[in-house]
Amino acid sequence: MNNDTNPNAWKKVSSKIVYQSPFMTVREDQVATDSGKKGIYNLIDPRPGVFVIAETENDEIYLIESFRYPLQAWRWELPSGGIEKGDTPLITAGKELQEELGLTATEWEQIGAIYPSHNGPMSDRNIIFVARGLTKTSTAHESGEAIRPPQAIPYSKAFDMVRSGDLTDGQSLGVLLHYKLWRESQASER
C-alpha cells in the first residue's frame, strides 16, 4: 500500500556528499515534510549487488566462509558482490561464482531482489541468481578478500546452520528465505 499524499513523508531539500569511495557514497540530506517539519537524513549508497545461489544436481548449495573485518571474525554466507560500472547483474553474478567458488554455470535464473537495509540509512539492492550446470575451475579472489575454500552443503543443512547460529549474515538470510519460497513456488507449479 503506497500513500504518496502523506504530509509526513520526507522530501529532499538539498544533498551533499560527505564521503565517497569505489564501494559507496555517504550523503547528508536536508529534508522536510509538507507539514513543515525539517531534519537531516544521513544515507549510505553502496553499489547495487548480486547474490549467487550455486545449486548442485544433488540438492546442495555452496556457502563461503569470509573474514568480516567489522566483526573480526569468520562468517558463513552466500557468494555475493557489487556490480561494477559497465557490468550487468548477470555478468557480475558470473564473476562472483568464478572468483569466490571457482565455478562456472551453464544455466542462470534471476529469481528476485532484496533491499536488506531500506528501513535504515542504506539504499542497497541485491539481485538474486540461481546458478546450475556447475563446472569447477579455480578461484580468483579479489585483493582484500579473505575467503576460505567454499563448501557444498545439503540445502536443508543451510537452515540447520541458521538455527545453530553458524549462518548469521542478514543479507544471506534474506536471500535464503527468498530462495526457499521460490523453490516452494516452483515445486507447486510442477
C-alpha positions as CSV (number, residue, x, y, z in Angstrom):
1,M,0.0,0.0,0.0
2,N,1.5,3.3,-1.1
3,N,0.3,6.7,0.1
4,D,2.2,9.4,-1.8
5,T,0.0,12.1,-0.3
6,N,1.1,11.5,3.3
7,P,2.0,15.0,4.7
8,N,4.6,13.4,7.0
9,A,6.6,11.9,4.1
10,W,10.2,13.2,3.9
11,K,11.2,15.2,0.8
12,K,14.8,16.1,0.0
13,V,15.5,19.8,0.1
14,S,19.3,19.6,-0.6
15,S,22.0,17.0,-0.5
16,K,25.8,16.9,-0.1
17,I,28.3,14.1,-0.4
18,V,30.3,13.7,2.7
19,Y,32.4,10.7,1.7
20,Q,32.9,8.7,-1.5
21,S,34.8,5.5,-2.4
22,P,34.6,3.0,-5.2
23,F,32.2,1.0,-3.0
24,M,29.9,3.6,-1.5
25,T,28.8,7.2,-1.2
26,V,27.7,8.7,2.1
27,R,25.3,11.7,1.8
28,E,23.8,14.1,4.2
29,D,20.3,15.2,3.0
30,Q,18.4,18.2,4.4
31,V,14.8,17.0,4.4
32,A,11.3,18.4,5.1
33,T,7.8,17.3,5.3
34,D,4.8,19.0,3.7
35,S,3.7,20.0,7.2
36,G,7.0,21.9,7.7
37,K,9.0,19.6,9.9
38,K,12.7,19.7,9.0
39,G,15.6,17.4,9.6
40,I,18.7,15.7,8.4
41,Y,18.9,12.3,6.9
42,N,22.2,10.5,6.5
43,L,22.4,7.9,3.8
44,I,24.9,5.3,2.7
45,D,24.5,4.4,-1.0
46,P,26.5,1.3,-1.8
47,R,26.8,-0.1,-5.3
48,P,24.0,-2.5,-6.2
49,G,25.0,-6.1,-5.9
50,V,24.2,-9.7,-6.6
51,F,23.9,-12.9,-4.6
52,V,24.5,-16.2,-6.2
53,I,22.9,-19.5,-5.1
54,A,25.1,-22.2,-6.8
55,E,22.8,-25.3,-6.8
56,T,24.2,-28.7,-7.5
57,E,22.4,-31.7,-9.0
58,N,22.4,-33.3,-5.5
59,D,20.3,-30.5,-4.0
60,E,23.3,-28.8,-2.4
61,I,24.1,-25.1,-2.3
62,Y,27.5,-23.5,-1.9
63,L,28.5,-21.3,1.0
64,I,31.7,-19.4,1.6
65,E,33.3,-18.5,4.9
66,S,34.6,-14.9,4.8
67,F,36.6,-12.9,7.3
68,R,34.5,-9.9,8.1
69,Y,36.6,-7.1,9.4
70,P,33.9,-5.2,11.3
71,L,33.2,-8.3,13.4
72,Q,36.9,-9.5,13.4
73,A,35.5,-13.0,12.8
74,W,34.9,-15.6,10.1
75,R,31.3,-15.9,9.0
76,W,29.4,-18.2,6.6
77,E,27.5,-16.5,3.8
78,L,26.3,-16.9,0.3
79,P,28.6,-15.6,-2.5
80,S,27.9,-12.0,-3.4
81,G,29.5,-8.9,-4.9
82,G,29.0,-5.4,-6.0
83,I,28.1,-4.6,-9.6
84,E,30.9,-2.7,-11.3
85,K,30.3,0.2,-13.6
86,G,29.5,-1.2,-17.1
87,D,28.7,-4.7,-15.9
88,T,25.2,-6.2,-15.9
89,P,23.9,-8.1,-12.9
90,L,24.3,-11.4,-14.7
91,I,27.9,-10.6,-15.7
92,T,28.6,-9.8,-12.0
93,A,27.0,-13.0,-10.9
94,G,29.2,-15.0,-13.2
95,K,32.3,-13.2,-12.0
96,E,31.4,-13.8,-8.3
97,L,30.7,-17.5,-9.0
98,Q,34.1,-17.9,-10.5
99,E,36.0,-15.6,-8.1
100,E,34.5,-16.9,-4.9
101,L,33.6,-20.5,-5.7
102,G,35.9,-21.4,-8.6
103,L,32.8,-22.5,-10.6
104,T,31.1,-21.6,-13.9
105,A,27.5,-22.3,-14.7
106,T,25.6,-23.1,-17.9
107,E,22.2,-22.1,-16.5
108,W,21.2,-18.9,-14.8
109,E,17.9,-17.8,-13.4
110,Q,17.2,-14.4,-11.8
111,I,14.7,-15.1,-9.0
112,G,14.2,-11.7,-7.4
113,A,15.9,-9.0,-5.4
114,I,16.2,-7.9,-1.8
115,Y,16.6,-4.5,-0.2
116,P,18.3,-5.5,3.1
117,S,18.6,-2.1,4.7
118,H,15.9,0.1,3.3
119,N,14.4,0.7,6.7
120,G,17.7,2.2,7.9
121,P,20.3,4.5,6.4
122,M,21.2,2.4,3.3
123,S,19.7,2.2,-0.2
124,D,21.3,-1.1,-1.2
125,R,19.6,-3.5,-3.6
126,N,20.8,-7.1,-4.3
127,I,19.6,-9.2,-7.2
128,I,19.4,-12.9,-6.6
129,F,20.5,-15.5,-9.1
130,V,20.4,-19.3,-9.1
131,A,23.3,-20.9,-11.0
132,R,23.1,-24.5,-12.2
133,G,25.1,-26.8,-14.5
134,L,28.2,-26.1,-12.5
135,T,31.7,-26.9,-13.6
136,K,34.8,-26.5,-11.4
137,T,37.5,-24.0,-12.5
138,S,39.7,-22.1,-10.0
139,T,39.0,-19.3,-7.6
140,A,40.3,-15.8,-8.2
141,H,39.7,-13.9,-5.0
142,E,39.9,-10.1,-5.3
143,S,42.7,-8.5,-3.3
144,G,41.5,-7.7,0.2
145,E,39.1,-10.7,0.3
146,A,39.7,-13.4,2.9
147,I,37.7,-16.4,1.9
148,R,38.2,-20.0,3.0
149,P,37.5,-22.8,0.5
150,P,33.8,-23.0,-0.4
151,Q,31.6,-25.8,0.9
152,A,28.7,-27.5,-0.9
153,I,26.2,-28.4,1.8
154,P,22.7,-30.0,1.6
155,Y,20.1,-27.4,1.1
156,S,18.3,-28.4,4.3
157,K,21.6,-28.0,6.3
158,A,21.7,-24.3,5.5
159,F,18.6,-23.9,7.7
160,D,20.2,-26.0,10.4
161,M,23.2,-23.6,10.3
162,V,20.7,-20.7,10.7
163,R,19.1,-22.4,13.7
164,S,22.5,-23.2,15.3
165,G,23.8,-19.6,14.9
166,D,26.5,-20.7,12.4
167,L,24.9,-18.7,9.5
168,T,24.1,-15.2,10.7
169,D,24.7,-12.9,7.8
170,G,21.5,-10.9,7.5
171,Q,21.6,-10.5,3.7
172,S,22.3,-14.2,3.2
173,L,19.4,-15.0,5.5
174,G,17.1,-12.8,3.4
175,V,18.3,-14.4,0.2
176,L,17.8,-17.9,1.6
177,L,14.3,-17.1,2.6
178,H,13.6,-15.7,-0.9
179,Y,15.2,-18.9,-2.4
180,K,13.1,-21.2,-0.1
181,L,9.9,-19.5,-1.2
182,W,10.9,-19.5,-4.8
183,R,11.7,-23.3,-4.6
184,E,8.3,-23.9,-3.0
185,S,6.5,-22.0,-5.8
186,Q,8.5,-23.9,-8.4
187,A,7.5,-27.3,-6.8
188,S,3.8,-26.3,-6.6
189,E,3.8,-25.4,-10.4
190,R,5.1,-28.9,-11.3
